[in-house]
Amino acid sequence: MIELSENEKKIVLICKMHFTDKYPNNGSWLKNFEKLWIEIYAWDPNSDNNYYDYMEGLFFKLYEIYEKIKLDKSGTNLQMRELFKDIFYDKFSDEEKPIVRGINTLCSLIQGNEVTYVLDDKVLPRYELDNSILF
């Protein structure tokens, strides 16, 4: 089974739209994660010109989690190709910054990731998400 830290579980759960009362959907993944970022790392992305560092840190944390939990059965890394396409080619997004487009795509990939898999008619967990970890 894939082992996730408590903070990684929190991030996955937020991507899967859990705990919207504590971490409300503000229309932007960047905004949605600000409060959690302050809780985890004890610094505010909105102070002292830290926002670019916050975007970079969030992108790499999401990428690290995605690499742990990805389930791409295509054999051709279709999901990674989608990520790079979204980063480098601004198609339908209103977002101008490539890093933000990458964050949005990673959140979508994590959101749609399967927690379980089926083997011989048994449902087995790939990783566990404990909904009580935030409170």
Backbone as JSON, one array per atom type, in Angstrom:
{
  "sequence": "MIELSENEKKIVLICKMHFTDKYPNNGSWLKNFEKLWIEIYAWDPNSDNNYYDYMEGLFFKLYEIYEKIKLDKSGTNLQMRELFKDIFYDKFSDEEKPIVRGINTLCSLIQGNEVTYVLDDKVLPRYELDNSILF",
  "N": [[0.83, -1.17, 0.0], [0.43, 2.28, -0.68], [2.12, 4.69, 1.13], [1.16, 7.6, 2.76], [1.93, 10.76, 4.14], [0.53, 12.59, 6.93], [0.07, 15.28, 6.19], [0.17, 15.04, 3.4], [-2.09, 13.47, 2.99], [-4.05, 15.29, 3.79], [-3.81, 17.2, 1.75], [-4.53, 15.66, -0.51], [-7.18, 15.05, 0.19], [-8.31, 17.61, 0.2], [-8.01, 18.24, -2.51], [-9.84, 16.42, -3.46], [-12.14, 17.62, -2.76], [-13.02, 17.55, -0.07], [-13.85, 18.7, 3.22], [-14.72, 21.33, 2.74], [-15.89, 23.19, 4.33], [-13.95, 23.99, 6.17], [-11.8, 24.55, 4.48], [-12.63, 26.43, 2.2], [-13.94, 26.41, -1.18], [-12.6, 28.64, -3.25], [-12.68, 29.27, -5.88], [-10.22, 29.04, -6.98], [-7.43, 26.98, -7.04], [-5.04, 27.78, -5.89], [-5.86, 29.72, -4.0], [-7.51, 28.08, -2.45], [-5.71, 26.44, -1.08], [-4.22, 28.12, 0.54], [-4.8, 28.59, 3.33], [-4.32, 26.04, 4.47], [-1.61, 25.84, 3.84], [-0.51, 27.8, 5.46], [-1.08, 26.63, 7.93], [0.45, 24.25, 7.81], [3.13, 25.02, 7.14], [3.55, 27.38, 8.5], [3.81, 29.99, 7.47], [2.69, 32.85, 5.73], [1.54, 33.01, 2.48], [0.79, 35.42, 1.36], [2.23, 37.47, 2.47], [5.15, 39.54, 2.64], [6.09, 39.28, -0.05], [5.96, 36.54, -0.76], [4.52, 35.0, -2.53], [5.24, 33.85, -5.02], [7.11, 31.94, -4.22], [5.39, 30.36, -2.72], [3.66, 29.41, -4.76], [5.5, 27.9, -6.26], [6.36, 26.03, -4.31], [3.9, 24.75, -3.72], [3.28, 23.65, -6.22], [5.39, 21.75, -6.55], [4.96, 20.12, -4.29], [2.41, 19.07, -4.86], [3.07, 17.74, -7.22], [4.88, 15.83, -6.24], [3.17, 14.31, -4.59], [1.35, 13.43, -6.53], [3.06, 11.81, -8.09], [3.51, 9.76, -6.28], [0.97, 8.54, -6.04], [-0.06, 8.06, -8.55], [-1.79, 6.37, -11.17], [-1.39, 5.22, -13.97], [-2.34, 3.5, -16.57], [-1.81, 3.47, -19.22], [0.66, 3.14, -20.37], [2.04, 4.97, -21.77], [2.38, 7.31, -20.41], [0.21, 9.2, -20.4], [-1.11, 10.98, -18.67], [0.96, 12.55, -17.65], [1.82, 13.72, -19.99], [-0.42, 15.26, -20.51], [-0.28, 17.04, -18.36], [2.13, 18.47, -18.96], [1.41, 19.55, -21.43], [-0.67, 21.24, -20.66], [0.77, 23.03, -19.07], [2.63, 24.22, -20.86], [1.18, 25.07, -23.1], [-1.13, 27.43, -23.5], [-4.36, 27.0, -23.7], [-7.41, 26.75, -23.25], [-7.57, 28.05, -20.89], [-7.99, 30.75, -18.61], [-5.95, 31.52, -17.15], [-2.81, 32.99, -17.0], [-0.27, 32.32, -16.05], [2.05, 29.74, -16.36], [2.79, 28.01, -14.21], [0.58, 28.07, -12.54], [-1.37, 26.96, -14.17], [-0.28, 24.41, -14.25], [-0.53, 23.66, -11.53], [-3.31, 23.62, -11.32], [-3.91, 21.5, -13.07], [-2.54, 19.35, -11.83], [-3.98, 19.21, -9.41], [-6.44, 18.39, -10.44], [-5.72, 15.88, -11.51], [-5.0, 14.53, -9.17], [-7.41, 14.69, -7.84], [-9.07, 13.02, -9.39], [-7.88, 10.59, -9.01], [-7.73, 7.12, -8.28], [-8.54, 5.58, -5.24], [-8.76, 2.96, -4.56], [-8.3, -0.39, -5.91], [-9.26, -3.16, -8.0], [-8.8, -6.57, -7.56], [-8.98, -9.8, -8.49], [-11.8, -9.84, -7.95], [-11.85, -8.58, -5.49], [-11.89, -5.64, -3.6], [-9.28, -3.6, -3.07], [-7.3, -1.41, -1.07], [-5.36, 1.23, -2.44], [-4.15, 3.34, -1.22], [-4.73, 4.94, 1.93], [-7.14, 7.25, 3.14], [-7.76, 9.19, 5.8], [-10.45, 10.68, 7.05], [-10.69, 12.02, 9.45], [-8.42, 13.38, 10.12], [-8.08, 16.13, 10.03], [-9.3, 17.37, 12.11]],
  "CA": [[0.0, 0.0, 0.0], [1.16, 3.54, -0.77], [2.11, 5.4, 2.41], [1.09, 9.05, 2.66], [2.02, 11.47, 5.41], [-0.71, 13.25, 7.32], [-0.09, 16.47, 5.36], [-0.15, 14.6, 2.04], [-3.5, 13.06, 3.03], [-4.85, 16.52, 3.82], [-3.78, 17.8, 0.42], [-5.35, 14.81, -1.38], [-8.59, 15.23, 0.56], [-8.75, 18.92, -0.29], [-8.17, 18.1, -3.97], [-11.06, 15.64, -3.69], [-13.21, 18.5, -2.32], [-13.45, 17.3, 1.3], [-13.6, 19.75, 4.2], [-14.92, 22.65, 2.15], [-16.26, 24.14, 5.38], [-12.71, 24.53, 6.73], [-11.0, 25.05, 3.35], [-13.67, 26.67, 1.18], [-13.58, 26.54, -2.59], [-12.57, 30.06, -3.58], [-12.59, 29.43, -7.32], [-8.81, 28.94, -7.39], [-6.7, 26.03, -6.2], [-4.07, 28.54, -5.11], [-6.57, 30.3, -2.86], [-8.03, 27.0, -1.61], [-4.65, 25.85, -0.28], [-3.49, 29.11, 1.33], [-5.0, 28.37, 4.76], [-3.59, 24.83, 4.83], [-0.19, 26.14, 3.73], [-0.16, 28.52, 6.69], [-1.11, 25.66, 9.02], [1.54, 23.28, 7.68], [4.47, 25.61, 7.09], [3.57, 28.54, 9.4], [4.07, 31.28, 6.85], [1.59, 33.34, 4.91], [1.97, 33.3, 1.11], [0.41, 36.79, 0.98], [3.06, 38.48, 3.13], [6.57, 39.64, 2.3], [6.36, 38.84, -1.42], [6.2, 35.09, -0.74], [3.54, 34.27, -3.32], [5.88, 33.0, -6.03], [7.66, 30.79, -3.49], [4.23, 29.54, -2.39], [3.23, 28.71, -5.98], [6.51, 26.89, -6.58], [6.28, 24.99, -3.29], [2.66, 24.0, -3.89], [3.41, 22.85, -7.44], [6.25, 20.6, -6.32], [4.32, 19.23, -3.32], [1.36, 18.37, -5.61], [3.74, 16.82, -8.14], [5.42, 14.74, -5.43], [2.03, 13.47, -4.2], [0.85, 12.78, -7.74], [4.0, 10.74, -8.45], [3.3, 8.65, -5.36], [-0.33, 7.87, -6.14], [-0.55, 7.96, -9.92], [-2.17, 5.07, -11.7], [-1.5, 5.42, -15.41], [-2.24, 2.18, -17.2], [-1.69, 3.64, -20.66], [1.98, 2.74, -20.84], [2.65, 6.09, -22.5], [2.34, 8.5, -19.55], [-0.76, 10.15, -20.93], [-1.41, 12.01, -17.69], [2.1, 13.47, -17.61], [1.77, 14.49, -21.23], [-1.49, 16.24, -20.31], [0.26, 18.06, -17.46], [3.07, 19.33, -19.69], [0.66, 20.28, -22.45], [-1.38, 22.33, -19.99], [1.74, 24.01, -18.61], [3.31, 24.93, -21.94], [0.29, 25.61, -24.13], [-2.32, 28.07, -22.95], [-5.43, 26.75, -24.66], [-8.73, 27.22, -22.83], [-7.46, 28.62, -19.55], [-7.85, 32.2, -18.46], [-4.75, 31.73, -16.35], [-1.64, 33.3, -17.82], [0.96, 31.75, -15.51], [2.17, 28.29, -16.57], [2.83, 27.26, -12.96], [-0.79, 27.96, -12.02], [-2.03, 25.95, -15.0], [0.24, 23.13, -13.77], [-1.17, 23.38, -10.24], [-4.71, 23.25, -11.6], [-3.92, 20.16, -13.67], [-2.16, 18.38, -10.81], [-5.12, 19.04, -8.51], [-7.43, 17.58, -11.16], [-5.22, 14.51, -11.58], [-5.11, 13.96, -7.83], [-8.85, 14.57, -7.55], [-9.63, 11.88, -10.1], [-7.1, 9.39, -8.75], [-8.46, 6.04, -7.61], [-8.01, 5.2, -3.94], [-8.78, 1.49, -4.49], [-8.26, -1.13, -7.16], [-9.91, -4.46, -7.91], [-7.95, -7.71, -7.89], [-9.73, -11.05, -8.25], [-13.1, -9.47, -7.38], [-11.69, -7.97, -4.17], [-11.54, -4.23, -3.63], [-8.13, -3.4, -2.21], [-6.88, 0.0, -1.03], [-4.04, 1.63, -2.93], [-3.71, 4.17, -0.1], [-5.86, 5.25, 2.8], [-7.37, 8.64, 3.5], [-8.49, 9.26, 7.05], [-11.15, 11.97, 7.06], [-10.66, 12.66, 10.77], [-7.1, 13.93, 10.39], [-8.04, 17.58, 10.08], [-9.97, 17.91, 13.31]],
  "C": [[0.89, 1.25, 0.0], [1.01, 4.27, 0.56], [2.11, 6.91, 2.15], [1.22, 9.65, 4.05], [0.67, 12.13, 5.71], [-0.97, 14.49, 6.45], [-0.43, 16.1, 3.91], [-1.62, 14.15, 1.96], [-4.41, 14.28, 3.03], [-4.93, 17.14, 2.43], [-4.63, 16.99, -0.55], [-6.83, 15.01, -1.08], [-9.13, 16.58, 0.1], [-8.92, 18.9, -1.8], [-9.46, 17.35, -4.31], [-12.29, 16.34, -3.11], [-13.82, 18.1, -0.97], [-13.16, 18.55, 2.12], [-13.74, 21.15, 3.61], [-15.41, 23.66, 3.18], [-15.02, 24.77, 6.0], [-11.81, 25.16, 5.65], [-11.94, 25.29, 2.18], [-13.11, 26.79, -0.23], [-13.73, 28.01, -2.96], [-12.45, 30.31, -5.08], [-11.17, 29.32, -7.86], [-8.13, 27.95, -6.46], [-5.67, 26.75, -5.35], [-4.7, 29.12, -3.85], [-7.05, 29.22, -1.9], [-6.97, 26.46, -0.66], [-3.93, 26.83, 0.64], [-3.6, 28.84, 2.83], [-4.24, 27.12, 5.24], [-2.09, 25.08, 4.81], [0.3, 26.87, 4.98], [-0.12, 27.56, 7.87], [0.08, 24.71, 8.98], [2.9, 23.94, 7.86], [4.63, 26.89, 7.92], [4.09, 29.82, 8.74], [2.99, 31.59, 5.82], [2.1, 33.68, 3.51], [1.72, 34.75, 0.69], [1.26, 37.85, 1.65], [4.49, 38.41, 2.61], [6.93, 39.09, 0.93], [6.69, 37.36, -1.51], [5.35, 34.32, -1.76], [4.18, 33.39, -4.4], [6.49, 31.75, -5.38], [6.54, 29.82, -3.11], [3.78, 28.74, -3.61], [4.21, 27.59, -6.33], [6.45, 25.72, -5.59], [5.04, 24.13, -3.44], [2.74, 23.12, -5.13], [4.23, 21.59, -7.16], [5.68, 19.62, -5.29], [3.21, 18.43, -4.03], [1.98, 17.35, -6.56], [4.27, 15.61, -7.4], [4.3, 13.77, -5.02], [1.5, 12.72, -5.41], [1.75, 11.61, -8.15], [3.83, 9.53, -7.55], [2.05, 7.84, -5.69], [-0.81, 7.63, -7.56], [-0.84, 6.51, -10.32], [-2.44, 5.26, -13.18], [-1.26, 4.09, -16.1], [-2.0, 2.26, -18.71], [-0.37, 3.12, -21.2], [2.7, 3.86, -21.58], [2.61, 7.39, -21.7], [1.4, 9.58, -20.06], [-1.04, 11.29, -19.95], [-0.27, 13.02, -17.59], [2.15, 14.32, -18.88], [0.71, 15.58, -21.13], [-1.0, 17.38, -19.41], [1.19, 19.01, -18.22], [2.39, 20.13, -20.79], [-0.06, 21.47, -21.82], [-0.43, 23.42, -19.51], [2.26, 24.86, -19.76], [2.4, 25.56, -22.98], [-0.98, 26.14, -23.48], [-3.44, 27.92, -23.96], [-6.75, 27.35, -24.21], [-8.7, 27.94, -21.5], [-7.39, 30.13, -19.61], [-6.56, 32.54, -17.72], [-3.53, 31.91, -17.24], [-0.38, 32.59, -17.35], [1.0, 30.24, -15.71], [2.15, 27.49, -15.28], [1.43, 27.08, -12.37], [-1.59, 26.96, -12.85], [-1.57, 24.55, -14.58], [-0.39, 22.72, -12.45], [-2.6, 22.93, -10.45], [-4.8, 21.83, -12.17], [-3.56, 19.1, -12.65], [-3.29, 18.14, -9.82], [-6.2, 18.18, -9.16], [-7.0, 16.12, -11.25], [-5.31, 13.81, -10.23], [-6.57, 13.73, -7.48], [-9.45, 13.32, -8.19], [-8.91, 10.56, -9.85], [-7.89, 8.38, -7.93], [-7.76, 5.63, -6.32], [-7.91, 3.68, -3.83], [-8.56, 0.9, -5.88], [-8.88, -2.5, -6.92], [-8.94, -5.54, -8.37], [-8.7, -8.97, -7.51], [-11.03, -10.79, -7.5], [-13.02, -8.94, -5.95], [-11.29, -6.52, -4.36], [-10.44, -4.0, -2.59], [-7.72, -1.93, -2.22], [-5.5, 0.19, -1.65], [-3.35, 2.49, -1.87], [-4.95, 4.51, 0.7], [-5.91, 6.74, 3.08], [-8.26, 8.65, 4.73], [-9.13, 10.63, 7.16], [-11.09, 12.68, 8.39], [-9.36, 13.39, 11.04], [-7.08, 15.44, 10.55], [-8.59, 18.15, 11.39], [-9.61, 17.14, 14.54]]
}
